[in-house]
Amino acid sequence: MTITVRIIRALVLGVLGAALPLATYTAITTHASASGPYENPRMNTTEALYSKSGHNITPLSDEKIQELAKDLTDEERKIILNEGTEPPFCGNLLDNKKDGNYHCRLCKLPLFGSNSKFHSGTGWPSFFQPLDPQHVATEEDNSHFMSRTEILCARCGGHLGHVFPDGPKPTGLRFCVNSASLEFFEAGDDLPEMAKPSTLEVAYFAGGCFWGIEDRYEKHIGVIDAVSGFQGGDDSREPTYREVCTGVTGHAESVKVTFDPAVVSYEKLLSWFFRIHDPTQGNRQGPDVGTQYRSAIFTTSDEQYEQAKAFLEAQQKEGRWSSRRITTELRRAEDAKFYEAEEYHQDYYARKGGTCAAPIYPED
Ligand SMILES: [Zn+2]
C-alpha cells in the first residue's frame, strides 16, 4: 500500500480508540487558508485516495467544484466556499432528529451520522465524531483574533465549521457545523452517486518477483491496494515463501490488486502488466529463474476472463511481444487460491527504498 494511504490509515487507527485527541485532527492539516479566488485546499495530490469506509476521497479539481457550486444558493456559497458562518439557531438542521446521515452539501461525501449528533445549546448542529475520520480534514484558523481549528470536507475542501475540545464522551470533541454546509439524507433514502462508497474490484497478476510488480501497481492511478502473495499451485495447504522458492508447491509470486473500476479499467491494468514485465520468458523473469517467476493472470469474473483472453490474443498478434511466444498463463482465481505472503515481503520497496530494476516499457 502507498505511503500516503498508510499515513492516513495510521491516523485512523490512532483515532479508533475511546478518545479522539484534537491533535490527531490538526495532524492531517494540509494547507494554509486560501484567500481570493476559491481553490480546493485539499488538491495536493494526483493519487486516488480511498477512505476506510470505501469512499473515493481524492481531492476534487477546482473545475469540478465550480460545476458543483452552481447548485448552491448565495448564502451557501458564502459559507462553504468563503468560510462564512450562519447565524446561530437559524440553520434548518439544528433540530433535525431523524435517523440518517449528514453529507457535504457541495460534494455529497457522508460526514456525520445522526447517532453522533447531540444538543450542544450553541445554536449550530453539533456532533461528537465524524462518520469516517478521513472524511473531515482540519486547518488551523487564527482569524477573528481567535485560535480555532477549522473543519473541512476532505474531498472538496468545503468549509464546515470548527471543532472544539469541549464535547461529550466518548471523544470529548464538538464538531460545530453550519446547517448550510450539510445535506441530510434519511435512512433508506436513495443516495446520489457521489454519496455512495466506490464499488471496488480485484485482479491478480504474476510477473516475476512480486516486490516490483506490487510496487508498480501501487503507483497506478485507481489502484487502492496491492498485496504480494502466492497463487496457482498446490492448494492443499498454505505455502510459505521458502516452499514456493523450491518450486515444489507450484505457486507463482502473484499480486492482488484492488482497484476502482470507475477510475481505472481492467484493460488499462492489463496493458500496464505487459509494460512492467516480459511475458515471453517462460519460467523466469530476467535473473530470477524458477516456476514461481512465471507470467500469469488470475481473473475474478467472466468479464475479466474474456477481456484478458482477448488482450493476450491481440498482444500475440500485434503487440510489443508478437515476435515471440507469449507464455502468460490465464486462469480463473476461483481455481487458484491467493495466499498472502509473509509481512516482510509487503510494501518492500516502499519500506526499504529503491525500485525494481526491471524496465518499464513505453506504451505500445
Ligand atoms: Zn465535500
Boltz pocket constraint, residues with backbone or C-beta under 6 A from the ligand:
constraints:
  - pocket:
      binder: B
      contacts: [[A, 104], [A, 105], [A, 106], [A, 107], [A, 108], [A, 109], [A, 153], [A, 154], [A, 155], [A, 156], [A, 157], [A, 158]]
      max_distance: 6.0
